[in-house]
C-alpha cells in the first residue's frame, strides 16, 4: 500500500476536472442509459456487500474491485497495487469487525451520479450489524465505479459524513 498526500488545491482540481468531464455535452446520455447504469451500479454495490458479509474476501478482487484500487481519506490516498496486498487489507478489516461482534453490513444507495456509460459515483451509507441484530455503526461512503471487460468494478472509495452525496 502506498500513501499519497494531496493538497486541497490538487484535490479540488481533480474534482473540477471530473465534474467538467461529466457535464461535457459530447458525453450526454439518455434517461434510459442513466437508469441502466444506476441499476447496474446498485446491483454491484449489493454484490460487494453480500460477498463481504459472506466473508468471501477471495472473490473481491475477482468480482468487485480493480487491482490496483484506492482509498481516499483525511491523510491522503492509499493505493493497493496487488491482489495479495488488497486481500491483506480486506482480511484485516474482516478480522477487526469479527472481534467486535460484527455479523454483516448493508449499503444503502442514496444517489448514483452517472458520469457516462462506463463510470459512476455511488453515494450512500453502510450499516454494520452485530451478531444480535443491533446496529454497530452507520457511516457515509462514496464509491467510484468503472466498467471494464468483465463488468463493473470499484476503483476506490472514501468515507464521508452521512448524508454527503455526490450529485451530477
C-alpha positions as CSV (number, residue, x, y, z in Angstrom):
1,X,0.0,0.0,0.0
2,X,1.3,3.4,-0.9
3,X,0.1,6.5,0.9
4,X,-0.1,9.7,-1.1
5,X,-0.9,13.1,0.4
6,X,-2.5,15.6,-2.0
7,X,-3.0,19.3,-1.2
8,X,-6.6,20.6,-1.1
9,X,-5.8,22.6,-4.3
10,X,-4.8,19.4,-6.1
11,X,-7.9,17.6,-4.9
12,X,-10.1,20.5,-6.0
13,X,-8.5,20.5,-9.4
14,X,-9.1,16.7,-9.8
15,X,-12.7,17.1,-8.7
16,X,-13.3,20.0,-11.0
17,X,-11.8,18.1,-13.9
18,X,-14.2,15.1,-13.2
19,X,-17.2,17.4,-12.9
20,X,-16.4,19.2,-16.1
21,X,-15.9,15.9,-18.0
22,X,-19.2,14.6,-16.6
23,X,-21.1,17.6,-17.9
24,X,-19.5,17.5,-21.4
25,X,-22.4,17.6,-23.9
26,X,-20.5,15.1,-26.1
27,X,-21.0,12.6,-23.3
28,X,-24.7,13.3,-22.8
29,X,-26.6,10.1,-22.2
30,X,-30.3,9.3,-22.4
31,X,-32.5,8.7,-19.4
32,X,-32.6,5.1,-20.4
33,X,-28.8,4.9,-20.2
34,X,-28.8,6.7,-16.9
35,X,-31.4,4.3,-15.5
36,X,-29.4,1.3,-16.7
37,X,-26.1,2.4,-15.3
38,X,-27.8,3.3,-12.0
39,X,-29.4,-0.1,-11.7
40,X,-26.1,-1.9,-12.6
41,X,-24.2,0.2,-10.1
42,X,-26.7,-0.5,-7.3
43,X,-26.5,-4.2,-8.1
44,X,-22.7,-4.1,-8.0
45,X,-22.8,-2.5,-4.5
46,X,-25.2,-5.3,-3.4
47,X,-22.8,-7.9,-4.7
48,X,-19.9,-6.3,-2.8
49,X,-21.7,-6.1,0.5
50,X,-23.1,-9.7,0.0
51,X,-19.6,-11.1,-0.6
52,X,-18.0,-9.2,2.2
53,X,-20.8,-10.2,4.6
54,X,-20.4,-13.8,3.5
55,X,-16.7,-13.4,4.5
56,X,-15.6,-14.2,0.9
57,X,-12.6,-12.0,0.6
58,X,-11.1,-14.1,-2.2
59,X,-14.0,-13.1,-4.5
60,X,-13.4,-9.4,-4.0
61,X,-10.5,-8.9,-6.5
62,X,-12.2,-11.3,-8.9
63,X,-15.7,-9.9,-9.0
64,X,-15.8,-6.5,-7.2
65,X,-12.6,-4.4,-7.2
66,X,-10.0,-3.3,-9.7
67,X,-6.4,-4.0,-8.9
68,X,-5.0,-1.5,-8.2
69,X,-7.7,0.2,-6.1
70,X,-7.6,3.2,-3.8
71,X,-9.0,4.6,-0.6
72,X,-9.1,8.4,-0.1
73,X,-9.0,9.7,3.5
74,X,-8.0,12.5,5.7
75,X,-4.4,11.5,5.4
76,X,-4.3,11.2,1.7
77,X,-4.7,8.3,-0.7
78,X,-3.7,4.7,-0.2
79,X,-3.1,2.6,-3.3
80,X,-3.3,-1.2,-3.1
81,X,-1.2,-2.3,-6.1
82,X,-1.5,-6.1,-5.9
83,X,-4.1,-8.8,-5.2
84,X,-2.2,-10.0,-2.2
85,X,-1.9,-6.5,-0.7
86,X,-5.7,-6.0,-1.2
87,X,-6.5,-9.3,0.4
88,X,-4.4,-8.5,3.4
89,X,-6.4,-5.2,3.8
90,X,-9.8,-6.8,3.4
91,X,-8.9,-9.7,5.7
92,X,-7.6,-7.3,8.3
93,X,-10.9,-5.3,8.1
94,X,-12.9,-8.5,8.5
95,X,-10.9,-9.7,11.5
96,X,-11.3,-6.4,13.2
97,X,-15.1,-6.4,12.6
98,X,-15.5,-10.0,13.8
99,X,-13.5,-9.3,17.0
100,X,-16.1,-6.6,17.8
101,X,-19.1,-9.0,17.3
102,X,-19.9,-8.0,13.7
103,X,-22.3,-10.1,11.7
104,X,-23.0,-8.3,8.4
105,X,-23.2,-5.0,6.7
106,X,-25.7,-3.4,4.3
107,X,-25.2,-0.5,2.0
108,X,-28.0,2.0,1.3
109,X,-27.6,3.8,-2.1
110,X,-28.8,7.4,-1.8
111,X,-27.5,8.7,-5.1
112,X,-25.8,7.4,-8.3
113,X,-24.0,10.1,-10.4
114,X,-23.7,8.6,-13.8
115,X,-20.7,10.1,-15.5
116,X,-21.0,8.1,-18.7
117,X,-21.8,4.5,-19.7
118,X,-18.6,3.3,-18.1
119,X,-18.2,5.4,-14.9
120,X,-20.4,6.3,-11.9
121,X,-20.0,7.6,-8.4
122,X,-22.3,6.0,-5.8
123,X,-23.1,7.8,-2.6
124,X,-24.8,6.3,0.4
125,X,-24.1,4.8,3.8
126,X,-23.2,1.4,5.2
127,X,-24.9,0.0,8.3
128,X,-22.9,-2.6,10.3
129,X,-24.9,-5.1,12.3
130,X,-23.8,-7.1,15.3
131,X,-24.5,-10.8,15.8
132,X,-27.5,-9.9,18.0
133,X,-29.0,-7.8,15.1
134,X,-28.3,-4.5,16.7
135,X,-26.7,-1.6,14.8
136,X,-23.0,-1.3,15.4
137,X,-22.4,1.7,13.3
138,X,-23.7,3.8,10.4
139,X,-21.3,5.7,8.1
140,X,-21.3,7.6,4.8
141,X,-19.3,6.1,2.0
142,X,-18.8,7.2,-1.6
143,X,-17.6,4.6,-4.2
144,X,-16.0,5.2,-7.6
145,X,-17.1,2.6,-10.1
146,X,-15.9,1.9,-13.6
147,X,-16.8,-0.8,-16.2
148,X,-14.2,-3.0,-17.7
149,X,-14.4,-6.1,-20.0
150,X,-15.7,-8.2,-17.1
151,X,-18.3,-5.7,-15.8
152,X,-18.5,-3.1,-13.1
153,X,-15.6,-2.7,-10.6
154,X,-15.0,-0.5,-7.6
155,X,-11.9,1.6,-8.3
156,X,-11.8,3.4,-5.0
157,X,-13.8,4.8,-2.1
158,X,-13.8,7.3,0.7
159,X,-15.6,7.6,3.9
160,X,-17.7,10.8,4.3
161,X,-20.2,12.3,6.6
162,X,-23.5,10.5,6.4
163,X,-25.8,12.5,4.0
164,X,-22.9,13.9,2.0
165,X,-23.9,13.0,-1.6
166,X,-22.0,13.4,-4.8
167,X,-24.6,14.7,-7.3
168,X,-24.2,15.3,-11.0
